[in-house]
Amino acid sequence: MGNATPCRAIQDTETIEAADDATSCGVCVHEYLFPMYVVKVSDFLQMRGPPEPHHVLKEKGLLHEWRIGMFAVFISHQWLATTAPDPSGHQLAVLRQVLERLIDKSLKVETDMSRMMDMGRSTSYEKIEHGYLFLDWFAIPQITARTDGINEDTTRSDAARAVQSIPAYVEACDLFLALVPELAHTITGLECNYATWLQRGWCRCELWCRLLSNREDTSVIVIFSDREALYIFPLDWQRNLISDGLFTVESDRAGVVKLGEMALRSKIQHLRQWGPLSQYRFYLACRPRLLNRKSPDYDLEGFLRHFDFPNVEAAVKEEGGMTGMLCAVFSGDRNMLHLLVERRADANGKAFGLADLGYYDTQTLLMAAAKSCQEAKVLSTLMILRADPNLHSRAGLTPAWLAQSPEHVHTLLEHRADIVNVKIPPLLGAGGRASPETVKALLESRCDPTTNATDGFGVLHAVPLFGRANPNAYQSIHLLLSFRADVNLPTDPEGVMYWECLRAQVYTALWGLHSSNYQRTMASMPGATPLAVAAMMGDKKLVQTLLDKDADVEIPNNRGHTPEDLAREAGHTHLLPILCTFAV
């Protein structure tokens, strides 16, 4: 048990038929140093209260050693106490309800609101009912769960090996669920949610190992409540580096970073051999930034060889996928941008075919540079090469809408970017996804936070709508209100958004509010105040911030639903006490 057991070695002991069902194991990167223990989903659904630890479940015969062919679900979550993951059992109660609803098909996993028109994705969850569950508290021997007759030295050794095996466990599992309902930490009292989960170093490692695995399906499902499960937004992991994560045990950092490096290296090697070529080039170009390293300097021939272009003509003229210019942008290679434009590359080129990576069709090179958090010098280089800072994408977005830093804002303004007379104001993008400093830079540059955009949404609506991964979104709310944003401004959808909301209202009238999170949210948007949107998103800190700034809890949307009603419909019952209190 103490010897390292590569995943490939396990495969050799099983039947070929079973191995075909476990696509992860033929391409596993990480090693098993301790067996992977799982619990039957059917047994888990019968559990109640605080979760029992590894040794108790083992004594009850509820633990099973994972073998190839067993459908397994990996649960990634943030602990709500120092010595136990879920003292009240509330977190796992949400998980039980979600699993039950996935099994009976009453819950749909959907894309988030920032990809609201992309509704074609679907995954089958039929195997969950007879599958198995991996949860660290169940699977790993715990020193904190002391009991008579347990050898603590052995437990400590087994626990260490099991923790080091977590990346291998992630690879082995068929489904990955991030369990992030908003709940208070029992010791600190701080709210734990999606944003805080994304900050944890080990959670980032688990996420990277899933998304960078060589499985055919690497999807990640984020559970916000018992009624809301969404596919992760691609940039949420790309912007959260393992090396910058928070670790309870600081000495874990170096080792966990190496696990991420190993996963990325394996992904690139796999894509080089099997494709697709565009993804190979993307991860190769992003590798220095993802690993917090300086990009290497290439001459033209070295660049073409590195990114597998047969010649400079292919790098310059290739349409769709990862062009030479996109490779240079994601690499942060300003010199190469000059060299390629000298050979007639288009500095206003647009992305196509990269939506799965978070870069949508018709977004420009300048937008890609801002969106991927490149240095402002990269944006400046593109504009010196005649990239137009006022071109917009098919969705109406401009580079300023995607700015991620004050430096981005200042650089765009230096090159005459229009941030005032635009269809969708940059504040709507920065408010949710960028830093408060970026929001401040836009406000100080005459961006108006007091009115709705042409589609009928204001910046205070955008912050909760797009800011779930942003731990500092509440600071942006404070800034916007200090610049006289209207805390009670209702939405007034127009154009495409009006028809989308109307369609959602028809859908929910026919099938009910709980039939689709997306349809429920869109149906509830007309007339919604910022407080109502924050309530639908379940963000307690934003709700409290708005209430403290005199948001009116009794203003209903156009359907007559108050913020309290909307929170209840979305399953965010943790908000009801403060919404009810302010309603008195």
C-alpha positions in Angstrom: 0.0 0.0 0.0 2.9 2.3 0.6 4.4 1.9 -2.8 3.4 4.3 -5.6 1.0 2.6 -8.0 0.8 4.3 -11.4 -2.7 4.5 -12.9 -1.5 2.5 -16.0 -0.4 -0.4 -13.7 -3.9 -0.6 -12.4 -5.3 -0.8 -15.9 -3.1 -3.9 -16.6 -5.0 -5.9 -14.0 -8.4 -5.2 -15.4 -10.3 -6.3 -18.4 -10.0 -4.4 -21.7 -13.7 -3.9 -21.7 -13.7 -2.1 -18.4 -10.7 0.0 -19.4 -12.6 1.1 -22.5 -15.3 2.5 -20.1 -12.7 4.4 -18.1 -11.2 6.7 -20.6 -9.1 8.4 -17.9 -6.9 5.5 -17.0 -5.3 5.0 -20.3 -4.0 8.5 -20.2 -3.5 9.1 -16.4 -0.7 11.4 -15.4 -0.7 11.3 -11.6 0.0 8.3 -9.3 -2.0 6.5 -6.7 -0.2 6.4 -3.4 -3.2 5.2 -1.5 -6.4 3.4 -2.6 -9.3 5.5 -3.8 -12.3 4.8 -1.5 -15.7 5.7 -2.6 -19.3 5.5 -1.3 -22.3 4.3 -3.3 -24.5 7.2 -4.3 -27.5 5.2 -3.2 -26.0 4.9 0.3 -25.1 8.6 0.4 -28.6 9.6 -0.4 -29.8 7.8 2.8 -27.3 9.7 5.0 -28.4 12.6 7.2 -26.8 15.2 9.4 -23.0 15.9 9.7 -21.0 13.5 7.5 -19.3 10.6 9.3 -15.5 10.2 8.8 -13.5 7.6 7.0 -13.0 5.1 9.8 -16.7 5.1 10.8 -17.9 4.4 7.2 -15.2 1.7 6.9 -16.5 0.0 10.0 -20.1 0.2 8.6 -19.0 -1.4 5.3 -20.0 1.7 3.3 -16.6 2.3 1.8 -15.6 0.6 -1.5 -12.2 0.5 -3.2 -12.6 2.1 -6.6 -11.9 -0.1 -9.7 -11.9 0.6 -13.4 -15.4 0.4 -14.7 -17.0 2.0 -11.6 -18.8 5.3 -12.5 -17.4 7.8 -9.9 -18.3 11.4 -9.1 -15.6 13.7 -7.6 -16.8 16.3 -5.1 -14.6 19.3 -4.6 -15.6 21.6 -1.7 -14.4 24.1 0.8 -14.4 23.0 4.4 -16.7 24.9 6.7 -14.6 24.3 9.9 -11.0 23.5 10.9 -11.5 19.9 12.0 -14.6 18.9 10.0 -15.8 19.8 6.5 -19.5 20.3 7.2 -20.4 20.4 11.0 -24.1 21.2 10.3 -24.5 18.9 7.4 -26.1 21.7 5.3 -23.5 21.5 2.5 -24.0 17.8 1.9 -27.8 18.2 2.2 -27.6 20.4 -0.9 -25.5 17.8 -2.6 -28.0 15.1 -1.9 -30.9 17.2 -3.3 -28.9 18.0 -6.4 -28.0 14.3 -7.0 -31.6 13.3 -6.5 -32.7 16.0 -9.0 -30.1 15.0 -11.6 -31.2 11.4 -11.3 -34.9 12.2 -11.7 -34.1 14.8 -14.4 -35.8 17.6 -12.6 -32.6 19.7 -12.6 -30.8 20.8 -15.7 -27.1 21.7 -15.8 -26.9 24.9 -17.8 -24.4 27.6 -18.9 -24.1 30.8 -16.9 -25.7 34.1 -17.8 -22.6 35.4 -19.6 -23.1 32.7 -22.2 -26.9 33.0 -22.2 -27.4 32.4 -25.9 -25.3 29.2 -25.9 -27.8 26.6 -24.8 -26.7 23.6 -26.8 -24.6 21.8 -24.3 -25.9 18.7 -22.6 -24.5 15.7 -20.7 -26.1 12.5 -19.6 -26.3 11.8 -15.9 -28.1 8.4 -16.1 -25.2 6.6 -14.5 -25.2 8.6 -11.3 -27.9 6.6 -9.7 -25.8 3.4 -9.6 -22.5 5.3 -9.3 -20.1 6.1 -6.5 -19.1 9.3 -4.7 -15.6 10.5 -3.9 -15.5 13.0 -1.0 -12.3 13.7 0.9 -13.8 13.3 4.4 -15.2 9.9 3.4 -12.2 8.7 1.5 -9.2 9.9 3.5 -8.2 8.8 7.0 -8.5 11.8 9.3 -6.2 12.6 12.2 -8.8 15.1 13.4 -11.4 12.4 13.8 -9.7 10.7 16.8 -11.0 7.5 18.2 -9.8 4.7 20.5 -7.8 1.9 18.9 -6.6 3.9 15.9 -2.9 4.1 15.3 -2.3 7.8 14.7 1.1 7.3 13.1 -0.4 4.9 10.5 -3.4 7.2 10.0 -1.1 10.2 9.5 0.9 8.3 6.9 -2.1 7.0 5.1 -3.7 10.4 5.1 -0.6 12.0 3.6 -0.5 9.5 0.8 -4.2 9.9 0.1 -3.9 13.6 -0.1 -1.0 13.3 -2.5 -3.2 11.0 -4.6 -6.0 13.5 -5.0 -5.0 14.5 -8.5 -5.1 10.8 -9.5 -8.6 10.5 -7.9 -9.7 13.5 -10.0 -8.5 11.9 -13.2 -10.3 8.6 -12.4 -13.7 10.2 -11.8 -16.2 10.5 -14.6 -18.0 13.5 -13.2 -16.6 16.6 -11.3 -18.9 18.6 -9.1 -17.8 21.8 -7.3 -20.1 22.0 -4.3 -20.2 25.8 -3.5 -23.6 26.7 -1.9 -23.1 29.9 0.1 -22.7 28.9 3.8 -20.9 30.5 6.8 -17.6 29.1 8.1 -18.3 28.0 11.6 -15.1 29.3 13.0 -14.5 32.6 11.1 -18.1 33.4 10.4 -17.1 34.4 6.8 -19.3 33.3 3.9 -17.9 30.4 1.8 -19.1 30.4 -1.8 -17.9 30.0 -5.3 -15.5 32.9 -5.1 -13.8 31.7 -1.9 -13.7 28.1 -3.3 -11.8 29.4 -6.3 -9.3 31.1 -4.0 -8.2 27.8 -2.3 -5.0 26.4 -3.6 -6.1 22.7 -3.3 -9.4 23.5 -4.9 -7.6 25.1 -7.8 -5.4 22.1 -8.1 -8.4 19.7 -8.3 -10.0 22.0 -10.9 -6.9 22.1 -13.0 -6.4 18.4 -12.8 -9.9 17.9 -14.1 -9.9 20.4 -16.9 -6.4 19.5 -18.0 -7.0 15.8 -17.9 -6.9 13.8 -21.2 -10.5 12.5 -20.8 -12.9 13.1 -23.6 -15.3 14.9 -21.2 -13.6 17.3 -18.8 -16.6 19.3 -17.9 -16.9 20.9 -14.4 -20.3 21.4 -12.8 -20.7 24.2 -10.2 -23.5 23.7 -7.7 -24.7 27.0 -6.3 -27.9 25.7 -4.7 -30.2 22.7 -4.8 -31.9 24.3 -7.8 -28.9 25.7 -9.7 -26.0 23.8 -11.3 -24.0 25.5 -14.0 -21.0 24.5 -16.3 -18.0 26.4 -15.2 -17.0 29.5 -17.1 -13.7 28.7 -18.9 -11.9 31.8 -17.8 -12.6 31.2 -14.1 -9.9 28.6 -13.9 -7.5 30.3 -16.3 -7.5 33.4 -14.1 -6.9 31.5 -10.9 -3.4 30.2 -10.8 -2.4 27.5 -8.4 0.7 29.3 -7.4 -1.4 32.3 -6.2 -3.9 30.2 -4.3 -4.5 30.1 -0.5 -3.1 27.2 1.5 -3.9 26.3 5.0 -0.5 24.6 5.2 1.9 26.9 3.4 4.4 24.1 2.8 1.8 22.4 0.5 2.2 25.2 -2.1 5.4 24.1 -3.9 4.2 20.5 -4.2 0.7 21.4 -5.4 2.1 23.8 -8.0 4.2 20.9 -9.4 1.0 18.8 -9.7 -0.5 21.6 -11.8 2.6 21.8 -13.9 2.5 18.1 -14.5 -1.1 18.2 -15.6 -0.5 21.1 -18.0 2.6 19.4 -19.5 0.6 16.2 -20.0 -2.3 18.1 -21.6 0.1 19.7 -24.1 1.8 16.4 -25.0 -1.5 14.7 -25.5 -2.8 17.5 -27.7 0.4 17.5 -29.7 -0.2 13.8 -30.5 -3.9 13.7 -30.9 -5.1 17.2 -31.4 -7.0 19.4 -32.0 -4.2 21.6 -33.1 -5.9 24.8 -32.1 -6.1 23.6 -28.4 -2.5 22.4 -28.5 -1.4 25.9 -29.6 -3.6 27.6 -27.1 -2.3 25.7 -24.0 1.3 26.0 -25.4 0.9 29.8 -25.7 -0.8 30.2 -22.3 1.7 27.9 -20.4 4.1 30.7 -19.2 1.2 32.8 -17.8 -0.6 29.8 -16.2 2.7 28.8 -14.5 3.6 32.4 -13.6 6.8 32.3 -15.7 8.4 34.6 -18.2 7.6 33.8 -21.8 10.6 32.7 -23.8 11.9 34.9 -26.6 11.7 33.4 -30.1 12.9 34.4 -33.5 10.5 33.9 -36.3 11.7 30.4 -37.2 11.7 29.3 -33.6 8.2 30.7 -33.2 6.9 28.8 -36.2 8.6 25.6 -35.1 7.3 26.0 -31.5 3.7 26.4 -32.6 3.8 23.9 -35.4 3.3 26.2 -38.3 4.7 24.8 -41.6 5.7 28.3 -42.8 5.1 32.0 -42.1 2.3 32.1 -44.7 0.3 29.5 -42.7 0.8 31.5 -39.5 -0.3 34.8 -41.2 -3.2 33.6 -43.3 -4.7 30.7 -41.4 -8.4 31.5 -40.6 -10.1 30.2 -37.6 -8.6 28.5 -34.6 -5.2 29.6 -33.2 -3.6 31.8 -35.8 -0.1 33.0 -35.5 -1.3 36.4 -34.2 -3.4 34.7 -31.4 -0.4 32.5 -30.5 1.7 35.7 -30.1 -1.1 37.5 -28.1 -1.6 34.6 -25.6 2.2 34.3 -25.3 2.5 38.0 -24.7 5.1 38.1 -27.5 5.2 41.8 -28.6 8.2 41.3 -30.9 6.4 38.5 -32.8 3.3 40.7 -33.3 5.5 43.2 -35.1 7.2 40.4 -37.2 3.8 38.9 -38.2 2.2 42.2 -39.1 5.2 43.1 -41.2 4.3 39.9 -43.2 0.8 41.1 -43.6 -0.9 39.6 -40.6 -4.1 41.5 -39.6 -3.9 43.3 -36.3 -7.7 43.4 -36.3 -8.0 39.7 -36.8 -10.9 37.9 -35.0 -11.2 34.7 -33.0 -13.2 31.8 -34.4 -13.7 28.3 -33.1 -12.3 29.0 -29.6 -15.6 29.3 -27.6 -14.8 26.2 -25.5 -11.7 28.0 -24.2 -13.7 31.2 -23.4 -12.9 33.3 -26.5 -16.0 33.7 -28.6 -16.4 34.2 -32.4 -15.8 37.7 -33.7 -13.9 38.9 -30.6 -10.8 40.7 -31.8 -7.1 40.2 -31.0 -7.3 43.3 -28.7 -10.2 41.8 -26.9 -8.3 38.5 -26.5 -5.3 40.3 -25.1 -7.5 42.1 -22.5 -9.5 39.1 -21.6 -6.5 36.9 -21.0 -5.0 39.5 -18.7 -2.0 40.3 -20.8 0.3 43.2 -19.9 -1.0 46.6 -21.1 2.1 46.7 -23.3 0.7 43.9 -25.4 -2.5 46.0 -26.0 -0.4 49.0 -26.8 1.6 47.1 -29.3 -1.5 45.8 -31.1 -2.9 49.4 -31.3 0.5 50.7 -32.6 0.1 48.1 -35.3 -3.3 49.6 -36.2 -5.6 47.4 -34.1 -8.9 49.4 -33.7 -9.8 49.9 -30.0 -13.4 50.6 -31.0 -14.2 47.5 -33.0 -17.0 45.5 -31.4 -17.8 41.8 -31.4 -21.0 40.3 -32.7 -22.4 40.6 -29.1 -21.6 44.4 -29.1 -18.6 44.1 -26.8 -15.5 46.4 -27.1 -12.0 45.8 -25.8 -12.7 48.3 -22.9 -15.6 46.1 -21.8 -13.1 43.3 -21.3 -10.4 45.4 -19.6 -8.9 43.6 -16.5 -6.7 46.3 -15.0 -6.4 50.1 -14.7 -3.4 49.9 -17.0 -5.7 48.3 -19.7 -8.1 51.2 -19.3 -5.4 53.9 -19.5 -3.7 52.3 -22.5 -7.0 52.0 -24.4 -7.8 55.6 -23.7 -4.4 56.7 -24.9 -5.2 55.2 -28.2 -8.6 56.9 -28.4 -10.9 54.1 -27.3 -14.5 55.4 -26.9 -15.8 54.3 -23.5 -18.8 56.7 -23.4 -20.7 56.5 -26.7 -21.0 52.8 -26.9 -23.9 50.3 -27.0 -22.7 48.3 -24.0 -20.8 50.5 -21.5 -17.4 49.1 -20.3 -18.5 49.4 -16.7 -20.9 46.5 -17.2 -18.0 44.2 -17.9 -15.6 45.5 -15.4 -18.2 45.7 -12.6 -18.6 41.9 -12.5 -15.3 40.4 -13.7 -12.6 43.0 -13.1 -11.0 44.5 -10.0 -12.4 47.5 -8.1 -9.3 49.4 -9.3 -10.4 48.8 -12.9 -13.9 50.0 -12.1 -12.4 53.1 -10.5 -10.3 53.9 -13.6 -13.4 53.7 -15.8 -15.4 55.9 -13.4 -12.6 58.5 -13.3 -12.6 58.5 -17.1 -16.2 59.7 -17.3 -18.0 56.3 -17.5 -21.6 57.0 -16.3 -22.9 54.4 -13.7 -26.3 56.0 -13.4 -28.1 54.8 -16.5 -29.0 51.5 -18.1 -27.3 50.3 -21.3 -29.2 50.1 -24.5 -30.3 46.5 -23.7 -31.9 47.8 -20.5 -29.4 46.6 -17.9 -27.3 48.8 -15.5 -23.9 48.3 -14.0 -25.3 47.4 -10.6 -27.3 44.6 -12.2 -24.1 43.4 -13.9 -22.0 43.1 -10.8 -24.0 40.2 -9.2 -24.9 38.8 -12.6 -21.3 38.4 -13.7 -19.3 38.6 -10.5 -19.8 35.3 -8.8 -16.1 34.4 -9.3 -15.0 37.8 -8.1 -14.3 38.0 -4.3 -14.0 41.8 -4.5 -17.3 42.5 -6.3 -18.8 44.1 -3.2 -16.0 46.7 -3.3 -17.1 47.6 -6.8 -20.6 48.1 -5.6 -19.4 50.6 -3.0 -17.4 52.5 -5.6 -20.3 52.6 -8.1 -22.7 53.9 -5.4 -20.2 56.5 -4.4 -20.4 57.7 -8.0 -24.2 58.0 -7.7 -25.3 54.8 -9.2 -29.0 54.3 -8.5 -29.3 51.5 -5.9 -33.0 50.9 -6.9 -32.7 51.3 -10.7 -34.9 48.6 -12.3 -34.0 46.8 -15.5 -35.9 47.7 -18.7 -34.9 45.0 -21.3 -34.9 46.2 -24.9 -34.2 44.7 -28.3 -32.9 41.1 -28.2 -33.0 41.0 -24.4 -36.6 42.0 -24.4 -37.5 39.1 -26.6 -35.3 36.7 -24.7 -37.0 37.6 -21.5 -40.5 37.4 -23.1 -39.6 33.9 -24.4 -38.5 32.8 -21.0 -41.7 34.1 -19.4 -43.7 31.9 -21.9 -41.5 29.0 -21.1 -41.9 29.2 -17.4 -45.6 29.7 -17.7 -45.8 26.4 -19.5 -43.2 24.4 -17.6 -42.9 26.1 -14.3 -40.2 28.3 -12.6 -38.1 25.4 -11.5 -37.8 23.7 -14.9 -34.8 25.7 -15.9 -32.5 28.1 -14.0 -31.8 30.1 -17.1 -35.4 30.5 -18.1 -36.4 31.4 -14.5 -33.7 34.1 -14.2 -34.5 35.6 -17.6 -38.2 35.6 -16.9 -37.6 37.4 -13.6 -35.3 40.1 -15.1 -37.8 42.7 -16.4 -38.2 45.3 -13.6 -35.6 43.7 -11.3 -33.6 46.0 -9.1 -29.9 45.3 -8.3 -31.0 43.8 -5.0 -33.3 41.4 -6.8 -30.5 40.3 -9.1 -28.2 39.8 -6.2 -30.9 37.7 -4.5 -31.3 35.5 -7.6 -27.5 34.9 -7.6 -27.5 34.1 -3.9 -24.6 36.4 -2.9 -25.2 37.3 0.7 -22.3 39.9 0.8 -23.7 41.8 -2.1 -27.2 41.6 -0.8 -26.1 43.0 2.6 -24.0 45.7 0.9 -27.0 46.9 -1.1 -29.3 46.8 1.9 -26.8 48.8 3.9 -27.0 51.4 1.0 -30.8 51.7 1.3 -31.8 49.2 -1.3 -35.6 48.8 -1.1 -36.4 45.2 -0.3 -40.1 45.6 -1.2 -39.8 46.7 -4.9 -41.1 43.9 -7.0 -40.1 43.1 -10.6 -42.7 43.3 -13.4 -44.2 40.0 -12.4 -44.8 41.2 -8.8 -42.0 39.1 -7.3 -39.9 40.8 -4.5 -36.2 40.0 -3.9 -37.3 37.6 -1.1 -39.5 35.7 -3.5 -36.7 35.5 -6.1 -34.2 34.2 -3.5 -36.7 31.5 -2.4 -37.4 30.5 -6.0 -33.7 30.1 -6.7 -33.1 28.0 -3.6 -31.0 30.6 -1.8 -32.8 30.2 1.5 -29.8 31.6 3.4 -30.8 35.0 2.3 -34.3 34.9 3.6 -33.5 36.0 7.2 -31.9 39.3 6.2 -34.4 40.0 3.4 -37.3 39.4 5.8 -35.6 41.5 8.5 -35.3 44.5 6.2 -38.8 44.1 5.0 -40.2 44.7 8.5 
